[in-house]
Amino acid sequence: MQLQQLAYFVAVAETRHFTQAAERMRVAQPSLSKQIKTLESDLGARLFSRARGNVTLTAAGEALLPLARRILADADTARQEVAELAGLRRGRVRLGATPSLCAGLLADALARFHRAYPGIELLVEEGGSRDLVRALARGQLDLSLIIMPLHSDDPALVTEEILRENLVVAAPSHEAARGRYLHIRDLRGRQMVMFRRGYDLREATLAACRQAGFEPRFAVQGGEMDAVLRFVEAGLGVAVVPSMVLDGRPGLSGTPLAPPGLSRTVALAHRKDVEPTRAAQAFREILLAFVVESGHEGTLPQGVELIAE
């Protein structure tokens, strides 16, 4: 079994098409097909079912896919680790983060790291927390800032809680709430702008509304963070968002929810079954130092509290 064969197998599994997989891997299709057949022969099982032009995974293929992804990710990590022996002059960090964190404090932490290690490539994947957890479990990320709880039963994933951020009701500035707080029940009957599926904010909002005894009304749903904020600015409805994303948006106001309110915990997650690269370790140290320093100096975004010490 060769790494190249596993890479070809994953490409076919993800595209469900031998020609498209060959194009992705930049090889001739007959060569790719031959390597897949050799892999099937070595394993003693068919990995794909080919019927009427449709390519699907067999039971053996389904079992191999997550293992193949992890083997390839670990091999890539090994190459990066060897390259970093020059003293962190080269390498990369693959980081996942939710849109609210990308728009908030993460940029300053990335800038600090880049100043310290200008030769390290930073690859940031922005997405919903549950999507990031899946990417981390597959070995596609070194570290990820996620929202707790983990929503995964993978024992290889570990987390360390670092921040707690309050959620507020965002509305156009000219429609700001008159009182200091809003209750969830105040959203009954109001048009709301809702995130796409896969966002923990969506699930948190739905759960809070249902606990208050009503189903929310959606004016529009399915957006990412920036789109949701723009829709609210345009007057389509209100949205429950992290307070930090309203910084620098004068067209929006944020009203806290009445105590106990709604909040969420931000954690830094990684895989414990793979030794992190030196670059990933260095980024973790700089990120945590930046967060703790900001917490002690009182420079965290409004509505964000320090957990890590």
Secondary structure, DSSP 8 states (H G I E B T S, - for coil): --HHHHHHHHHHHHHS-HHHHHHHHTS-HHHHHHHHHHHHHHHTS--EEEETTEEEE-HHHHHHHHHHHHHHHHHHHHHHHHHGGGTSSS-EEEEEE-HHHHHTTHHHHHHHHHHH-TTSEEEEEE--HHHHHHHHHTTS-SEEEEESS-----TTEEEEEEEEEEEEEEEEGGG--SSS-B-GGGGTT-EEEEE-TT-HHHHHHHHHHHHTT---EEEEEEE-HHHHHHHHHTTS-BEEEEGGGGTT-TTEEEEEBSTT--EEEEEEEEESSS---HHHHHHHHHHHHHHHHHHHHT-S-TTEEE---
